[in-house]
Amino acid sequence: MRRITLSFLVRWSAIATVAVGIGVIVGKSIPRRSPSVIAATPQLPAEQTAPSAHPTVLRFVKNPEAVPAFSVHSLSGQTLEPSEWKGKVVILNFWATWCTPCRYEIPELIALQKRFQGSLQVVGLSVDQAPAAQVSDFVKQIGFDYPVAMASEQLQDKFGGVLALPTSFVIDRDGRVVQKHVGLVPAGYYREEISYLAGKQVNARVETFVDQGQIFPSNVKNAKSLPGVDMSRLTPAQRKAALRQMNQQHCTCGCDYTLAQCRLLDPSCKTSQGEAQKVVDQIARGGSVATAAKAKTPPAATL
């Protein structure tokens, strides 16, 4: 097979991204545990965007959680464990060989690994269903300079499921997940993030936020509101009851998530929106949580 050079990859991907524009959330015919994921909407890297007069705003989780423990073998046989990366900034990049935005991003990740050698560790986690040998051939052809491993569904589940590609988790030097990016990230933004987390001076403003499911879906329990759900008529006590119910009741769209998780991860879902609003309306009329809706057993995932 002809060797694919990085310059060819960039040119090919730049053309392909013009034609690709897919949403980032999996369609309802694809349950959460399905091996199928889709390519996120591509974006242009920082060098191809108009310069901004405003400083970059970096956003990190206020109280970050430790990266989930796991141990996998890279395609070259190396053992990969988060405990080995303490003291370094880490980018865990979920990707696939067939994902056009992922192909566009690979040269940028390679460049970042070289630029921040010693303070950054990029790790590629392939969700390909193709044999590992085929993915390994691709990795060798491109010339990855960072380790790549196959990501099982069990590993993906540790990170709340991977619904779109590329998806990257940013980990600080203490081994805590401080940000999650779905889709392409401008190279310049990654450089600012890495520099700040590595303790270097940056020309950026840093903000923090409480994880309400943006990083780990299970943290949607921290949310005070949900997209597309009108809770303006509820008292504080009723709002708390409604949110509790929506964090217990499963959506019937086939996503395998609770109503709250589905609303946050897929605001376009009409099923979770309707069912969540029914919970709110019932409680607003004075109904009890028990009569608002019964938590339903999620449908079996289609593999």
C-alpha positions as CSV (number, residue, x, y, z in Angstrom):
1,M,0.0,0.0,0.0
2,R,1.3,3.5,-0.9
3,R,2.7,5.4,2.0
4,I,0.5,8.4,3.0
5,T,2.6,11.4,4.0
6,L,1.5,14.0,6.5
7,S,1.4,16.7,3.8
8,F,-0.9,14.6,1.7
9,L,-3.1,13.9,4.7
10,V,-3.5,17.6,5.4
11,R,-4.3,18.4,1.8
12,W,-6.8,15.5,1.5
13,S,-8.5,16.3,4.8
14,A,-8.8,20.0,4.0
15,I,-10.7,19.1,0.9
16,A,-12.8,16.5,2.6
17,T,-13.8,18.7,5.5
18,V,-15.6,21.0,3.0
19,A,-17.9,18.1,2.2
20,V,-18.4,16.7,5.7
21,G,-20.7,18.3,8.2
22,I,-22.3,15.8,10.5
23,G,-23.8,16.6,14.0
24,V,-21.9,15.4,17.0
25,I,-24.7,13.4,18.8
26,V,-25.5,9.9,17.7
27,G,-28.9,9.4,16.0
28,K,-31.5,7.5,17.9
29,S,-31.1,4.4,15.8
30,I,-27.7,4.0,17.4
31,P,-28.0,3.2,21.1
32,R,-25.2,4.3,23.4
33,R,-23.5,1.0,23.7
34,S,-23.4,0.4,20.0
35,P,-19.9,0.4,18.5
36,S,-21.1,2.9,15.9
37,V,-20.1,6.6,16.4
38,I,-20.1,9.5,14.0
39,A,-17.7,12.1,13.0
40,A,-18.1,15.5,14.6
41,T,-18.4,18.7,12.6
42,P,-14.9,19.7,11.5
43,Q,-13.5,23.1,12.3
44,L,-10.6,25.0,10.9
45,P,-7.4,25.1,12.9
46,A,-6.4,28.3,14.6
47,E,-4.0,29.3,11.8
48,Q,-6.8,29.4,9.3
49,T,-9.2,31.4,11.4
50,A,-9.4,35.2,11.6
51,P,-7.3,36.7,14.5
52,S,-9.3,37.8,17.5
53,A,-8.9,41.0,19.4
54,H,-9.9,39.3,22.6
55,P,-7.7,37.0,24.7
56,T,-8.3,33.3,24.6
57,V,-10.6,32.0,27.3
58,L,-9.6,28.7,28.8
59,R,-12.3,26.7,30.7
60,F,-11.5,23.9,33.1
61,V,-13.6,21.9,35.5
62,K,-13.8,23.5,38.9
63,N,-13.5,20.3,40.9
64,P,-12.0,17.8,38.4
65,E,-12.3,14.0,38.9
66,A,-9.4,11.6,38.6
67,V,-9.0,10.0,35.2
68,P,-10.7,6.6,35.3
69,A,-8.2,3.8,35.9
70,F,-7.5,1.5,33.0
71,S,-4.7,-0.5,31.5
72,V,-4.4,-1.3,27.8
73,H,-1.6,-2.4,25.5
74,S,-0.6,-0.2,22.6
75,L,-0.4,-1.5,19.1
76,S,3.4,-1.8,19.7
77,G,2.9,-3.8,22.9
78,Q,3.5,-1.0,25.4
79,T,1.4,-1.0,28.6
80,L,-0.6,2.2,28.9
81,E,-1.8,3.3,32.3
82,P,-2.8,6.7,33.6
83,S,-0.6,6.3,36.6
84,E,2.4,6.4,34.4
85,W,1.6,9.9,33.1
86,K,1.6,11.8,36.4
87,G,3.5,15.1,36.1
88,K,2.5,15.4,32.4
89,V,-0.4,17.0,30.7
90,V,-2.3,14.3,28.8
91,I,-4.6,14.3,25.8
92,L,-6.6,11.1,25.5
93,N,-7.8,11.2,21.9
94,F,-10.6,8.8,20.8
95,W,-10.5,8.5,17.0
96,A,-10.9,6.2,14.1
97,T,-9.2,5.6,10.8
98,W,-12.4,6.3,8.8
99,C,-13.1,9.6,10.6
100,T,-12.3,12.5,8.4
101,P,-12.0,15.2,11.1
102,C,-9.8,12.7,13.0
103,R,-7.5,12.5,10.0
104,Y,-7.4,16.2,9.8
105,E,-6.4,16.4,13.5
106,I,-3.7,13.8,13.5
107,P,-0.9,16.1,12.1
108,E,-1.8,18.7,14.7
109,L,-1.5,16.2,17.6
110,I,1.8,14.9,16.2
111,A,3.1,18.5,16.1
112,L,1.9,19.2,19.7
113,Q,3.6,16.0,20.9
114,K,6.9,17.3,19.4
115,R,6.5,20.8,20.6
116,F,5.7,19.9,24.2
117,Q,8.0,16.9,24.4
118,G,8.6,16.1,28.0
119,S,5.6,17.9,29.4
120,L,2.8,16.4,27.2
121,Q,1.7,12.9,26.4
122,V,-0.8,12.3,23.6
123,V,-2.5,8.9,23.6
124,G,-4.6,7.7,20.7
125,L,-7.5,5.4,21.5
126,S,-9.0,3.9,18.3
127,V,-12.6,2.9,18.3
128,D,-12.2,1.2,14.9
129,Q,-14.0,-2.1,14.5
130,A,-11.4,-3.1,12.0
131,P,-8.6,-5.5,13.1
132,A,-5.9,-4.0,15.2
133,A,-3.4,-5.0,12.5
134,Q,-5.2,-2.8,10.0
135,V,-5.2,0.2,12.4
136,S,-1.5,-0.5,13.1
137,D,-0.7,-0.3,9.4
138,F,-2.4,3.1,9.2
139,V,-0.5,4.3,12.3
140,K,2.8,3.3,10.7
141,Q,1.9,4.9,7.3
142,I,1.1,8.2,8.9
143,G,4.0,8.2,11.3
144,F,2.4,8.7,14.7
145,D,4.9,9.7,17.3
146,Y,2.6,8.9,20.2
147,P,1.2,5.6,21.4
148,V,-2.1,4.2,20.0
149,A,-4.3,1.5,21.5
150,M,-7.6,-0.1,20.6
151,A,-10.5,1.3,22.8
152,S,-12.9,-1.4,23.8
153,E,-16.5,-0.5,24.6
154,Q,-15.7,-1.1,28.3
155,L,-12.9,1.5,28.1
156,Q,-15.3,3.9,26.3
157,D,-17.9,3.4,29.0
158,K,-15.4,4.4,31.7
159,F,-15.4,7.9,30.1
160,G,-19.2,8.0,29.8
161,G,-19.4,6.6,26.3
162,V,-17.9,8.1,23.1
163,L,-20.7,9.4,20.9
164,A,-18.8,11.4,18.3
165,L,-15.3,11.6,16.9
166,P,-12.8,12.9,17.6
167,T,-13.4,13.2,21.4
168,S,-10.5,14.2,23.5
169,F,-10.1,14.3,27.3
170,V,-7.6,16.7,28.7
171,I,-5.8,15.6,31.9
172,D,-3.7,17.8,34.1
173,R,-0.4,17.0,35.7
174,D,-2.2,15.6,38.8
175,G,-4.1,13.0,36.7
176,R,-7.4,14.8,36.8
177,V,-9.8,15.3,33.9
178,V,-10.1,19.0,33.5
179,Q,-11.8,19.3,30.0
180,K,-13.4,17.4,27.2
181,H,-13.4,18.4,23.6
182,V,-15.8,16.9,21.0
183,G,-14.8,17.7,17.4
184,L,-11.7,19.4,16.1
185,V,-10.0,21.9,18.4
186,P,-7.9,24.8,16.9
187,A,-4.3,23.9,17.3
188,G,-3.6,27.3,18.9
189,Y,-6.2,26.6,21.6
190,Y,-4.6,23.3,22.5
191,R,-1.2,25.1,22.7
192,E,-2.7,27.6,25.2
193,E,-4.4,24.8,27.2
194,I,-1.2,22.7,27.4
195,S,1.0,25.6,28.2
196,Y,-1.2,26.7,31.1
197,L,-1.6,23.2,32.5
198,A,2.2,22.8,32.2
199,G,2.7,25.9,34.4
200,K,3.8,28.2,31.7
201,Q,2.6,31.8,31.2
202,V,-0.2,32.3,28.6
203,N,-2.1,35.2,27.2
204,A,-5.4,33.8,28.2
205,R,-8.2,34.2,30.7
206,V,-9.0,31.1,32.8
207,E,-12.5,30.3,33.9
208,T,-13.8,27.3,35.8
209,F,-17.2,25.5,35.6
210,V,-19.0,22.8,37.5
211,D,-19.3,19.6,35.5
212,Q,-23.0,19.1,34.9
213,G,-22.5,16.3,32.4
214,Q,-20.2,18.1,30.0
215,I,-17.3,15.9,31.0
216,F,-18.9,12.8,32.6
217,P,-22.6,12.2,31.8
218,S,-23.2,10.9,35.3
219,N,-22.5,14.4,36.7
220,V,-25.7,15.7,35.1
221,K,-27.1,15.3,38.6
222,N,-25.3,18.6,39.3
223,A,-27.4,20.5,36.7
224,K,-29.8,23.1,37.9
225,S,-31.6,23.3,34.5
226,L,-31.9,21.2,31.3
227,P,-32.0,22.2,27.7
228,G,-35.5,22.6,26.3
229,V,-37.3,21.9,29.6
230,D,-39.3,24.8,31.1
231,M,-39.1,24.7,34.9
232,S,-40.0,28.4,35.4
233,R,-43.3,27.6,37.2
234,L,-41.6,25.4,39.8
235,T,-40.8,26.4,43.3
236,P,-37.2,25.6,44.4
237,A,-38.5,22.5,46.2
238,Q,-40.5,21.4,43.1
239,R,-37.5,22.0,40.8
240,K,-35.3,19.8,43.0
241,A,-37.9,17.1,42.9
242,A,-38.3,17.3,39.1
243,L,-34.5,17.1,38.6
244,R,-34.3,14.1,40.9
245,Q,-37.0,12.4,38.9
246,M,-35.4,13.1,35.6
247,N,-32.1,11.8,36.9
248,Q,-33.8,8.5,37.8
249,Q,-36.2,8.0,34.9
250,H,-34.8,6.6,31.7
251,C,-35.5,8.0,28.3
252,T,-37.5,5.7,26.0
253,C,-35.7,6.8,22.8
254,G,-33.3,3.9,23.0
255,C,-30.3,5.9,24.1
256,D,-29.8,4.0,27.4
257,Y,-29.5,7.4,29.3
258,T,-31.7,9.0,31.9
259,L,-34.0,11.8,30.8
260,A,-31.5,14.4,32.3
261,Q,-28.5,12.8,30.6
262,C,-30.3,12.6,27.2
263,R,-31.4,16.2,27.4
264,L,-27.9,17.4,28.1
265,L,-26.2,15.1,25.5
266,D,-28.8,15.4,22.8
267,P,-30.9,18.5,23.2
268,S,-32.6,17.7,19.8
269,C,-34.2,14.5,21.2
270,K,-38.0,15.1,21.1
271,T,-38.6,12.0,23.2
272,S,-36.6,13.1,26.2
273,Q,-37.9,16.7,25.9
274,G,-41.5,15.5,25.9
275,E,-41.1,13.1,28.8
276,A,-39.1,15.5,30.8
277,Q,-41.7,18.3,30.3
278,K,-44.4,15.9,31.4
279,V,-42.5,15.3,34.7
280,V,-42.2,19.1,35.2
281,D,-45.9,19.8,34.3
282,Q,-47.2,17.0,36.6
283,I,-45.1,18.4,39.6
284,A,-46.2,22.0,38.8
285,R,-49.8,20.9,39.0
286,G,-49.2,19.5,42.5
287,G,-48.7,15.9,41.6
288,S,-46.2,13.8,43.4
289,V,-42.9,12.6,42.0
290,A,-44.3,9.0,42.0
291,T,-47.2,10.0,39.8
292,A,-45.2,12.2,37.5
293,A,-43.6,9.3,35.8
294,K,-42.3,5.9,36.6
295,A,-38.6,5.1,36.0
296,K,-38.5,2.7,33.2
297,T,-36.0,-0.1,32.6
298,P,-33.8,0.9,29.6
299,P,-34.2,-1.2,26.5
300,A,-31.4,-3.7,25.8
301,A,-28.7,-2.2,23.7
302,T,-28.3,-3.4,20.2
303,L,-24.8,-4.5,19.5
